[in-house]
């Protein structure tokens, strides 16, 4: 797969270039955070790239140790990113008008150390590590309100890392992954299909139920499903409900 800096740059660009349009920004953020919810390794790469870029040390030895530990972790887990590559490509291709090519020396040097396999590149890799370590010794201040989408994405990636530290079940992962990769046409068909199946299942349960409380909850759920709009969020919700009912 492509180096992670490519995806990280594009994610930052998507958030940055839709930031002034509240509705568009929220939609883009929801999709990106949904991908993070699906993949622990994606959250971890996203967070570590941010931390290497923004973290500050006063002690050179501490900086070097942090870089070495971070790089070792990224290298040991980079192969896991292949599972989310189609999802990342889909997110970026659907928003290519928001993706502006730009250079980020931090990401480029992380990529060089993590993804470059050539033994002849050892000196280059050593230079990249030194660059990253020295960069962390510079003074980094964030003044005033948080206005940068890049900083915002950093904060959110940390929050999502904490909020979703417990893994999703395999079924939940598959539902989320499929929804995130759906085209609009596919979503329309799949949502209508799963909605019909779920409503039929609820109707069957209502016929069998002798519990008034359960019946009332089923009717409430049925009416709620009928009122849902055709969105990926609604699909994930109804699909998850169907799994619970089966």
C-alpha positions as CSV (number, residue, x, y, z in Angstrom):
1,X,0.0,0.0,0.0
2,X,1.0,3.7,-0.2
3,X,2.9,5.1,2.7
4,X,0.6,6.3,5.5
5,X,1.7,10.0,5.1
6,X,-0.2,10.0,1.8
7,X,-3.5,9.1,3.5
8,X,-2.8,11.3,6.5
9,X,-2.1,14.4,4.3
10,X,-5.3,13.8,2.4
11,X,-7.4,13.3,5.5
12,X,-6.0,16.6,7.0
13,X,-6.7,18.3,3.7
14,X,-10.3,17.1,3.5
15,X,-11.0,18.4,7.0
16,X,-9.1,21.7,6.4
17,X,-10.8,22.5,3.1
18,X,-14.3,21.7,4.3
19,X,-13.9,23.4,7.7
20,X,-15.7,26.6,6.8
21,X,-18.8,24.7,5.6
22,X,-20.3,23.4,8.9
23,X,-22.5,20.8,7.2
24,X,-19.9,19.5,4.8
25,X,-17.3,19.4,7.6
26,X,-19.5,17.4,9.9
27,X,-20.3,14.9,7.2
28,X,-16.6,14.4,6.3
29,X,-15.6,14.2,9.9
30,X,-18.3,11.6,10.5
31,X,-17.0,9.4,7.7
32,X,-13.4,9.7,8.8
33,X,-14.2,9.0,12.5
34,X,-16.3,6.1,11.3
35,X,-13.3,4.6,9.6
36,X,-11.3,5.1,12.8
37,X,-14.0,3.4,14.8
38,X,-13.8,0.5,12.5
39,X,-10.0,0.1,12.7
40,X,-7.8,0.3,15.8
41,X,-4.6,0.3,13.8
42,X,-5.8,3.3,11.7
43,X,-6.6,5.2,14.9
44,X,-3.1,4.4,16.3
45,X,-1.3,5.4,13.1
46,X,-3.3,8.6,12.9
47,X,-2.6,9.5,16.5
48,X,1.1,8.6,16.4
49,X,1.7,10.7,13.2
50,X,0.1,13.6,15.0
51,X,2.0,13.1,18.2
52,X,5.4,12.9,16.4
53,X,4.5,16.1,14.6
54,X,3.4,18.0,17.7
55,X,5.0,16.5,20.7
56,X,7.8,18.5,22.5
57,X,10.7,17.3,24.6
58,X,13.5,19.3,26.3
59,X,15.8,16.3,26.7
60,X,17.4,15.0,23.5
61,X,17.7,11.4,24.8
62,X,14.0,11.3,25.7
63,X,13.1,12.5,22.2
64,X,15.3,9.8,20.6
65,X,13.7,7.1,22.8
66,X,10.2,8.2,21.9
67,X,11.0,8.2,18.2
68,X,12.5,4.7,18.4
69,X,9.6,3.3,20.3
70,X,7.1,4.9,18.0
71,X,8.8,3.8,14.9
72,X,9.2,0.3,16.1
73,X,5.4,0.1,16.8
74,X,4.5,1.6,13.4
75,X,6.8,-0.8,11.6
76,X,5.5,-3.8,13.5
77,X,1.9,-2.9,12.6
78,X,2.1,-1.4,9.1
79,X,0.9,-4.6,7.4
80,X,-2.4,-4.4,9.2
81,X,-3.2,-1.2,7.3
82,X,-3.8,-3.2,4.1
83,X,-7.2,-4.1,5.6
84,X,-8.3,-0.5,5.6
85,X,-6.6,0.6,2.4
86,X,-9.8,0.2,0.2
87,X,-11.7,2.2,2.8
88,X,-9.1,5.0,2.8
89,X,-9.0,5.1,-1.0
90,X,-12.8,5.4,-1.2
91,X,-12.9,8.2,1.4
92,X,-10.2,10.2,-0.6
93,X,-11.5,9.5,-4.1
94,X,-15.1,10.6,-3.1
95,X,-13.6,13.9,-1.8
96,X,-10.7,14.5,-4.3
97,X,-11.8,18.1,-4.9
98,X,-10.9,18.8,-1.3
99,X,-7.5,17.0,-1.4
100,X,-4.6,19.4,-2.1
101,X,-1.2,18.0,-2.7
102,X,1.3,19.4,-0.2
103,X,4.6,18.6,1.4
104,X,4.9,17.6,5.1
105,X,8.5,16.9,6.1
106,X,7.5,15.2,9.3
107,X,5.2,12.7,7.5
108,X,7.8,12.1,4.8
109,X,10.5,11.3,7.2
110,X,8.2,9.0,9.3
111,X,7.2,7.2,6.0
112,X,10.9,6.9,5.0
113,X,11.7,5.1,8.3
114,X,8.6,2.9,8.5
115,X,7.9,2.0,4.9
116,X,11.3,2.0,3.2
117,X,12.7,-1.5,3.1
118,X,15.9,-1.0,1.2
119,X,19.0,-1.9,3.2
120,X,21.0,0.6,1.1
121,X,18.9,3.3,2.6
122,X,20.2,2.9,6.1
123,X,22.0,6.2,6.2
124,X,18.9,8.0,4.9
125,X,16.8,6.3,7.5
126,X,19.2,7.3,10.3
127,X,19.0,10.9,9.0
128,X,15.2,10.8,9.1
129,X,15.2,9.6,12.7
130,X,17.6,12.4,13.7
131,X,15.4,14.9,11.9
132,X,12.3,13.7,13.7
133,X,14.1,13.7,17.1
134,X,15.5,17.2,16.6
135,X,12.1,18.5,15.5
136,X,10.6,17.5,18.8
137,X,13.2,19.7,20.6
138,X,11.8,22.8,19.0
139,X,9.4,25.0,20.9
140,X,5.8,24.2,20.0
141,X,3.0,26.5,21.2
142,X,-0.7,26.5,20.5
143,X,-2.2,29.9,21.2
144,X,-5.8,31.1,21.4
145,X,-8.7,29.0,20.3
146,X,-8.3,25.8,18.4
147,X,-9.1,26.8,14.8
148,X,-7.0,24.5,12.8
149,X,-8.8,21.4,11.5
150,X,-5.4,19.6,11.8
151,X,-5.3,20.3,15.5
152,X,-8.9,19.4,15.8
153,X,-8.4,16.1,14.0
154,X,-5.6,15.4,16.4
155,X,-7.8,16.0,19.4
156,X,-10.6,13.9,18.0
157,X,-8.3,11.0,17.0
158,X,-7.2,10.9,20.7
159,X,-10.8,11.0,21.9
160,X,-11.8,8.2,19.5
161,X,-8.8,6.2,20.5
162,X,-10.2,6.3,24.1
163,X,-13.8,6.0,23.2
164,X,-13.3,2.9,21.1
165,X,-10.5,1.2,23.0
166,X,-12.7,-1.9,23.3
167,X,-12.8,-3.8,20.0
168,X,-16.0,-4.1,18.0
169,X,-17.3,-7.6,17.4
170,X,-16.4,-9.2,14.0
171,X,-20.0,-8.7,12.8
172,X,-20.0,-5.1,13.8
173,X,-16.7,-4.5,12.0
174,X,-18.1,-6.1,8.8
175,X,-21.3,-4.0,8.9
176,X,-19.3,-0.8,9.5
177,X,-16.7,-1.6,6.8
178,X,-19.4,-2.4,4.2
179,X,-21.4,0.7,4.9
180,X,-18.3,3.0,4.7
181,X,-17.4,1.5,1.3
182,X,-20.9,1.7,-0.2
183,X,-21.7,3.9,-3.2
184,X,-24.9,5.9,-3.1
185,X,-26.7,3.5,-5.4
186,X,-25.6,0.5,-3.5
187,X,-26.6,2.2,-0.2
188,X,-30.1,2.8,-1.6
189,X,-30.6,-0.8,-2.5
190,X,-29.0,-2.3,0.6
191,X,-30.8,0.0,3.0
192,X,-34.2,-0.6,1.4
193,X,-33.5,-4.4,1.5
194,X,-32.3,-4.5,5.1
195,X,-35.2,-2.2,6.2
196,X,-37.8,-4.5,4.6
197,X,-36.2,-7.6,6.2
198,X,-36.0,-6.0,9.6
199,X,-39.7,-4.8,9.5
200,X,-40.8,-8.3,8.4
201,X,-38.8,-9.8,11.3
202,X,-40.4,-7.4,13.8
203,X,-43.9,-8.2,12.4
204,X,-43.2,-11.9,12.9
205,X,-42.1,-11.3,16.5
206,X,-45.2,-9.2,17.2
207,X,-47.4,-12.1,16.1
208,X,-45.6,-14.4,18.4
209,X,-45.3,-12.1,21.4
210,X,-47.6,-12.4,24.4
211,X,-45.7,-9.9,26.4
212,X,-47.4,-6.4,26.2
213,X,-44.2,-4.6,27.2
214,X,-42.1,-6.3,24.5
215,X,-44.9,-5.8,22.0
216,X,-45.0,-2.1,22.8
217,X,-41.2,-1.8,22.3
218,X,-41.3,-3.7,19.0
219,X,-44.1,-1.4,17.7
220,X,-42.0,1.7,18.8
221,X,-38.9,0.3,17.1
222,X,-40.9,-0.5,13.9
223,X,-42.3,3.0,13.7
224,X,-38.8,4.4,14.3
225,X,-37.3,2.3,11.4
226,X,-40.1,3.5,9.1
227,X,-39.1,7.1,9.7
228,X,-35.4,6.7,9.1
229,X,-33.8,8.4,6.1
230,X,-31.6,6.6,3.7
231,X,-28.2,7.2,5.1
232,X,-25.1,5.1,6.0
233,X,-25.7,5.8,9.7
234,X,-29.3,4.5,9.3
235,X,-28.1,1.5,7.4
236,X,-25.6,0.6,10.2
237,X,-28.3,1.1,12.8
238,X,-30.9,-1.1,11.1
239,X,-28.4,-3.7,10.0
240,X,-27.1,-4.0,13.6
241,X,-30.7,-4.3,14.9
242,X,-31.4,-7.1,12.5
243,X,-28.3,-9.0,13.8
244,X,-29.7,-8.6,17.3
245,X,-33.1,-9.9,16.3
246,X,-31.8,-13.0,14.6
